[in-house]
Amino acid sequence: MVWDGDFDVREVVAHLPAGVVSLDDFRWGDRVAGDGRLEEIRAALERLGDDDPAVVDAALGRLRAATKSEGNTGVFGVGVVPELLRSAAVRSGHRRAEMLQLVGDLARMDTLRLELRAEMLAVTRPEEVWDSWGYRDSWNAEAVRTVLGRYTGLLATLLDDHDAGVRGRAAYVLVSAVPVERGREALLRARLTVESDDTVRMILALCIAQHRAGQGDTAGAIAWSRSLWSAEAVAAGVRLGGAVAELCLTVGRAPAALLTFVDGVATEPAVEEMVRSLPWIWWVAYRERGIVGWWRDLLRGAATGIELIGLGWGTAEPVVLRDVWCLMRLHALLDALGSPLCGPVEETVRGLLGPDGVADDVLISLDEFEEAVGHLQEYDRPDYFQSVIAGIAVNAAGAAPARMSVAVTVPEWAAGIWEALDRLVRHTDLIADWADRERADQEDDQSALADAARDPAAITSRFAAVASSAELMTRRLAGVVRALGWQSTGACHELCAWPVCEPAAENCVRHRLFQPQQTLAARLRRRHGAEPQPWYLTVHHLGARSSGDPFETAVEVGADGYERRKVVGFRGGRKVRVDRDHPARDGVVLRAEPVPSWAELTNDPATVAEEVCADIFALRWAPDDHPLSATW
């Protein structure tokens, strides 16, 4: 066989006779007809109706290898479609759903790579792909879709099949057929209204969304998808299909309500089993990162860089612009890592430049990530770098002071994280110049801000330069990530699927026994209606000198914000305890007013305040003769 990248199988399809066709009706021409795979394909097709399921399995394996190698549709893929569909329609046959799965895969380009947001519901790719023998994947898949147009009646019948697997795969195939007849969406909707299987419901919801987007009505498809997942009364499969559809049809950060819904269901065993059955991504379950990794990638999105179009950054203060440019460069490191923080940091930048500020749900996600990683202190790990960048973003948003002993500006903090990366890069063969580059970039940032007074276009030019530089940085940093052996991780450990959490995830900030109530995330959640919880506080008095001076105060604070119990330790070893039954003793009293705000407590220069867990307070409260009382 001669390698012939210009062979157009669509011309072969155009000359097929009307009516029922078979492999023999495809006139391949002299250049292709001598390909030895044709006989192998013919033999495999003859075994699809065998009584032995193992024989049918083997035949399907040979057909996939010959027509869909490495996810690319081969030139002979279109020739197997008629017999696969006829065999799938035989109700007593074996592996009928698997036959339809292969047909649906053949209708899509580069199948094993179409799994992320902008790609999963697509049937083509913007760039050209060739199969293993040098034929154009796009032409081959288009030919399959054209032939499927002859079989829409059969596929419509299979939507009502007794086998749920067949019904779901029939929808997956039908939505790819061309031309698109009027009434196809109505057909799929009608099936959805009577469907009883949750997995098939999920597939049908996705098919309807794909169909509408394919017809050019992406806005309508998104609205349809949102109406499904946001309706609590809708069946679980329909809601899940709507959620996945919206994620696939949009770019950028998903709505907070959608993330909350996905976070609540993604790791449920029943949901994982449903996702495994999605015909668009059946192979994902066999990958090392599995379904959890797929959820994480889906939530993160595939786009790199930060989209700034439509933001009113021209009115931003110079200090905000300075911080934003630092974050844009740090975002390049997150991009290279494939970090789940890409979206929150991007939204921080957009919030800083936009009229509404940084949304609370963005700050919550950043603070929770930083809180989860902050206790690990393993400075050579990617999660440490991600945590510091989360802290920088929170600091830039002005939501909380930097978690350092002295005030640090965003540019200083950014230079510090690039220096930390350089220390690791020096142990590789790569050039360690990231901190020097950052300082030079910051000088250029300052020059642009200085020039803006006489030339407003200087800010526009600087944004363009930083965005272009960040794109190049991402490519170079990808090499750093490989050299360091880093992999994208969540906040808690290597298998963490942040922001999707498993109920028993080790070290997960969302499931620890100690749930701090004075973190930024906890305070913001209360602002949005979360119930206040009791919490515990220790205050170290820095001015204690004599035995009569209080050294440390430990307080149990009720959900109402008032002190419930308090114990004061003095330099001389004496402890005085008061509670609501005994609110005053030896000069120590419970406060009559609420406990001061966390900002007031932490900004008092004469004390050091720390939120502690209930066990620490119990040690402080323990009687003097308790074995652990001396730990004070």
N, C-alpha and C positions, 0 to 999 in steps of 0.2 A: 504494500500500500504506500502511496506517495503522500507525504505530509502536505496538506493543502489548506492553508488558513483562509483562502478566499472561497472555498466551497460553501454555497449558501443553501442549506437544507430547506429554507422557506420556499425556494423555487420547486423543490420536490413536492412539498405539500400542496402548492398551488396547482399541480397537475394531477392530483389524486382524483380517481373517479368518484362520482356521487354515490351516496349510499354506504353500505357496510364495506369496510376495507380491512385488509390484513397486512402483515409484513410484506407479503409478495407484491402488493400493489404499489409499494414505494419504489420508484425508478431512480436508483442512486446514481446511475451513470458509470461509465467505465473507470473513472478515477477512484471511485469509492467501492464499487460492487465487489472488488476482489479482496476486501478486508475480511480476514479470517474470523473476525468476531461475529459476523452475520450468522454463520452456521452455529456457533455457540449460542447465540441469542435464540435462533430458531428452535434448537433442542430444548432450551430452558422453557420457552413459551409452551411447548408441547406437554411439559410436566406440570403446568399450573393446575390442571384438573385432576391430578393423581389422588387416589384414596388415602395415601400415606402422608400425614402432615410433614414428616421429616423430608420427604421428597420435594414437597412444595417449598419448604423452607430453603432447601438447597438451591432450587430453581430461582427463587427470589434473590438469594445471595449472588448467584451468577449474573442475573440481570442487573442488579444494582452495581456490581463491579464493572460490568461492560458498558453501562449507560449513565452512571452517576458517580464515577470515580472521583474521590476527594471532594465531593460536593458539587462538581461541575457537571452540567448536562451534556452528555456526549452527542455526537451527530446521529447515532442510531436510537437515541432516547425516544424520539417521536414515533419510531416504528413499533415499539412495544406497547404503546398506549392502548390501541384498540383491543388487543387480546387481554391485557391486564383489566380493562374495564369490563369486558364480557365475562371474564372469570370471576371478578368481584361480584357480579350481579347474580351468580349462581348461589342460591340461598343455602345449599347443602355443602358448598365448597369450604376448603380450609384456607386460613390466613387471608381472608377477604379484606380486612382492614389494612393489613400490611401491603396488599397490592395497591390499594388506593393511596396509601402513604407514599409509595414509590411514584405513583402517577403525579401526586401533588408536588413532590420534590422535583420531579423532572420539569415542572412548569416554572420553576424558580431558578434564578442564576445563583451560582456560588453558595449553595444552600448552607453549608456548614459554617459560614461566616455571617449569615443574616440572623443575628440573634439579639442585637441591642436595639436601643430605642428607635433610632431613625431608620432601622433596617429590617426589623423583624417582620413587619407587615408588608414589606416591599417584595416585588417579584424580580426586580432588576437592580443593577448597581450603576452608579454614574460612570464608572470607569469600565473599560472593556476587560473581559476575562476570557481566556482560552481553555479548552479542556486538555486532557493529558496528551491528546493526539494532534493538537494544534488547530482545532476547529473553534469557531467563536461560540462561547457559551450563550451570549445574548441571542444570537440567531437560533441556536438549537432550542432554547427555552421558549422563544416566541413561536417557533413551529409547533411545539407541544401545546401551547395555549390555543393556537388556532385549531388544531385537531380536536381539542376538548370541546370546542364550540359545536362540533357535530354530535356530542353526546350529552348535552345538557338535559335532555328529557330523561335519559337513563339515570343521570346523577340526581335529578329531582325525585325520581322514584326511590332511590337509595336513601334519601333523607328520611323516609318512613320505614326503613328496614327494622327488623326485630333486634338486630345487633347494634348496641350503642356505639361500639367502636367503628362500625361501618357508617353509621349516621354522621358521626363527627368528621370522619375522613372524607365523606362525600361532600360535606359543606366546604372543607378545606380545598378540595379539588374544584368544586363548582365556582368558587369565587375567583379562580384564576382563568376561567374559560373566556375566550373572545370569539366573536364580538359579544358584547354584553347586551342581552335582550332586556326589554322593559319588563318589569315585574320580578326581577331576580331578588331584589331586596325584600319585596313583599313575600316572596316564597320563603326566604330565610326567616323573616319575622313570624310568619305563620307557623313554621316548625318550632320556633322558640316558644311560642305561646302554649304549645302542647307538650313540649319536651319535659321528661321527668328525670333525666340523668344530669347531675350537676356538671360533670365534665363536658358533656355535649353542649349544655347551656353555655358554658364558658367559651367553647369553640365557636358556637353560633354568634355570640356577642362580638367576638373578635372578627369573625367573617363579615358581619354587617358593617362594622367600623372600617375594615379594610376595603370593602366594596364602595362605601360612600367616599372614602378618601381617594380611591382609585378613579372615581368619577369626577374628581376635582372639587368635591365638597368637603374639604378637610375640616372647616369650621363646624359644619353640621355633624361630621363624624365625632369630633371632640365633644360637642354638646350632647350627642347621643350617649357617648361613653360616660360622661360625667353624670348624666341622669340615672345611669345604672348603678355605679358604685356608691353614689351619695344617698341612695334610697334604701333605708334599713329594712323595709318590708320586702325587698326584692330577694329572690333566691340567691344562695351563696355563690353558685357558679356564675350566675349572671353578673353579680356585683364584682366578682374577681375578674371576669372577662372585661368588664367596663374599665376597671382600674388598670389592667395591663394595656388595654387599647389606648387610654388617654396617655399613659407614659410613652407608648410607642409613637403617638401622633404629635407629641409636643417636644420642645427642647427647653433646656434650662431647668431650674428648680421646680419640682412639682408642688402643687398646693399643700399647705400644712395638713389639711383634712385628709387628703389622699395618702400622704405619708403615714399619718396616724392610722388610717384604715389598714394599709399594707402591713405596718409594723404589728398590728394586732392579730393578723391572720397568717402571715407568710410562713411561719415555722410550724403551723399546725400540721400534724401528719396527713389529715385528709386533704388539706390544700396542697401540700407537697406532692401527694399522689396525683392530684388533678393536674398540676403543672407538668409533671412528668409525661402526661398524656397529651400535652399540646403538640399538634403535628408540626408546628413551625420550628420547634426546638427539641425534638425528641432525643437528639444526641447529647444535649447538655448534661443530662443525668449521669452520663458515662465519663464525664470529665472529672478531674481531680477535685475541682472546687464545687462541682455539682450544682444543685438547684439553689442553694443558699448563695453561692457565688454569683449565679445568674441574677438573683434578686438584687444583690448589691450593685452589680454593673448596671442593671436596668434603672435603679433609683439614681445612680450617679449620672447616667447619660454618657453619650459618646463624644460630645463636643469638647474641644480644647479651647483654652483662652477665655477671655471675659468679654462678653458682648456689651458694648457701651452705647449702642445706637439708641437715640430717643431720650437720653438722660440730660437733664439741665445742668451739666457740670460747669458751665460757664459762670455760674453764680457762686460756686463753692469757694470757701475760704482757702487761702494758701496752705494753711496747716493741713486741711483736709486733702487737698490735692497731693501734697507731699506724702501723706500717709497712704493714699490710694495707690500712688505709683510704686511704693514699697510693696504693697500687697499684691499688685499685679505681677511683680517679679517673683514674689514668693509663691504665687499661684502656679507659676511654671514648674516649681518643684513638686507641688501637689499633682499637677497634670502628669508629670513624668512617673510619679508613684502610682498613678491611678487611684488617688486618695478619695475616700468618701467625703472628705471635707471640701472638694472642689466646688460643689454647689453652694454650701454655706458661705465660703469665702467670696465666691462670685457675688452672692446676694448681699454680702456686707459691702462690697465695693459699690454695687448698684444703689444700696440704701444710703451710703455716704454721699453719693453724687445726686441722688434723686430728692424730691421734695418731702417724702414721707419718713425719711430716716431708715435705720436698720430695723427690720421687723423683729418682734420678740421671739417668734419661733426660730429664727435664724440664730439669735443670741443664745437661746436655750440649747440648740444643737451644738454650738461651739463650746459652750461652758460645760456641758455634759461630757463631751469628748475630752476636754482638758482635765476635768475632774477625774475621769477614769484613768487617764494615762499619768497624771501628775504624780502619783505615788510610786511609780515604777522606777524613775530616775535611771534608766539604762540609756546612756547618751549616744550609743552607737546604733540604736534601733530606729527604724523609720517612724514608729508610732510616737517616739519622743519628739522628732522634728515636726510631725503633724500637730502634736499637742502645743508646742511652742507657737506655731503659726496660728493655731486657734486662739491662743492667748493674745497674740499681737492683733488679730482681727477684733477681738472683744475690746482691747485697749483702744484701738483706732476708733471704734464706735462710741467710746466714752462711757460704756456701760459699767465698767468696773476698773479699779486701779490695777496696774500690772502686778502680778504676784511676785514682786521682788522687794528687797529691803529698802531700796531707794527708788525715786521716780525715774523712769526710763522712757525716752521718747520712742515712737515707732521706728524712725530711722536707726536709732542706736540699737534697738532690739533686733531689727532686721539684719544689720551688719553683724551682730553677734551670732545669729543662727547660721549665716553664711560662713563665718569663721569656724564654727563648729563642724560644718560640712567639710571645709578645707582640711581640718585635722584628720578626718577620716580618709579623704581623697589622697592625702600624702602617702598612705600605705598602699596605694595602687600605682599603676603606670600612667595615670591621667594627670593633667595639670591642675594644681590646686590654686586657682586664682579667683574664686567666687567672691571672697570678701573684698578684694581689691576692685573687682568689677562693680560691686555694689556701691562702694564709696565713690567711685568715679561716676556711676549713674546718679547717685544722690547729689553730687556737685552739678551735674547737668540739670537735675530737677530744680535746684536752687537758681541756676542761671535762667531757666525758663520762667520761673516765678518772678525773678527780678525784671526780665524783659517784658513781662505781661503788661506792666504799667504803660509802656509806650507802644506795645504791639500785642493786642489781644490774641492774634493768631499764634503767638508763641505757645499758648496753652494747648491749642489744637495740635500744633506740630509735635509738642512733647508727648501728648497722648498717643499719637500715631507712632512715634519712635519707641515708646515703652511697649506698646502692643506688639510691634514688629520684633523688638528685642526679646520679649517674653516667648514668642513663638519659636525663635531660634534657640532660646535657652531650654525650652522643653525638649527639643531634639537632643541637645548636648547632655542635658541632665538624665535623659533616658539611658545614656551610656554609663553615667555615674551610678545610677540605680543598679544596672546589670553588674558593674564592676564590684559593687559592695555586696552583691547577692541579696539585695532587698526585694521584698515582695509587698504588694499592697496589703495592709492589715487594717482591721478595725481598732477600736480603742483598747480592747481588753486582752487580746492575744492573737496569734496567727490565724486562727479559724474564726475570729470574730467577724460577723457579717454586718457590722454597723452601716446604716442605721436600723437594720432589721435585727431584733434581739431574740435569742432563745431563752426560754424561762429559766433554764439552769446554767446559763453561760457563766463560765468561771471569771471572777473578778469584774463582772458587769456592773457598771455604776448604777444601772437601773434596778438591780436585783440584790444588792448588798444588804445585809442586815442593818448596817448603819446608813441611814439615809439623811445626810445633812440637810438642815432646813434653812441655812443662811447662804447657800451658794446662790450665784446669780440666777441659775436655772430655776431653783426652788422658789426664789422670791418672785420671779416673773410668772411662774405657774400660779402662784397665789393671786397675782394681779388679775389673772384670767379665770379665777373661780375655784382653784384647787383649795381643799380644806386645810386650814392651818393645823399643824401637828405640834405636840410638845417637843422641846429641844433642850440641850444642855450646854452650859457656857462655863468656861473658866476665865478668870481675869487675874493676870499676874501684875502685882503692884510694884513698879520699878523703884519707888522711893523708900521701900521698907528698909530700916536700918536697925532699930532697937527691937528688943523682944516683945514690946507692946505694939509694934506696927503690924498691920495686916500684910501678909505675904501673898496669899492667893485666896480668891473668892470663887467658889463653885456654885452654880445656880441651876436649878431645874425651872424652866420657863414653860408655863402652861400654854395650851392652844389659844387662850384668850390674850396672851402677851404679857401676863403678870407673873411675878415670881411665885412659885409654889413651895419650893424648898431652897434653902441657902445655907452653905457652910463656909465659914471664914477661918482660914488658918493663919496663925500668928508666928512671928519669928521664933518666939520661945517654945513653940511646939503645941501651944494651946489651940483647940478647935471649938468654935461656937456654932451651934446649929439652930436654925429657926425654920418653922414651917407655918402653914396656915392655922394650925391648931395652937401654935406657940409662936406668934409673929414677932416677938421681941425678947431678947435675952442678952444680958451683959453688953449692952450698947449696940448689938447687931439687930437690925429690924428688916422685915420684908418691905420692899418699896410699896408705897401707896399708889404710885403711878406706874404705867406700863414700862417694861424694860426699854431703854433707848434703842433707836434703830441701829442696825448693824454698822452703818456708816459712822454714826456717832461713837459707837464702841471701839471701832478699829482706828479711828482718827484721834483718840485721846493720847497725847504724847507721854502721859504718866503711867500708862498701863499697856499691856499686851493682851488682847482678847482672842480667844480661840473657841470654836465650837467643838464639842467632844461628844462621844457616844454615851449612852446610858451607863455602860459598865464603868467608865472612868468616873462618872459622877458617883456611882455606888461606892467606889473605893474612897472617894473623898468623904462621903456621908457615913461611912462605916464607923461603929463605936470605937472609942479609944483602945479598948482591949481586943479588938478584932485583929487577927494575924496580919491582915493587909493594910491596916490603918497606918502603919509606919511608912507605907510607900509614899506618903505625902512628903 
